[in-house]
Amino acid sequence: GAVGLVFIHENYRALLVIPLLLIGYIMPALVLRSMYRKQSEEDAS
């Protein structure tokens, strides 16, 4: 029983970490891209 609970806990932690990692990588990339796009638009005009 205890081993099963630990295993489930590890899986839940992994399931929580993966989206956090994705958000951590994707959000800065999107922010940088949008900032870069705004800057290039300002330079063009």
Steps between C-alpha positions, in 0.01 A plus 500: 500500500768749600711419195195552277432839660861609448486387135175690442646806672805489271273478195290794617813705563625420147160592354518833682864570410461438126237774441699738722812434293306549177356829629846604622647445154209608279390819678839678485532396135157643417573819694835548327342431160218750557747761629724441197202526264392833656855633475535399133161657420611826664826494303313441172262795543 
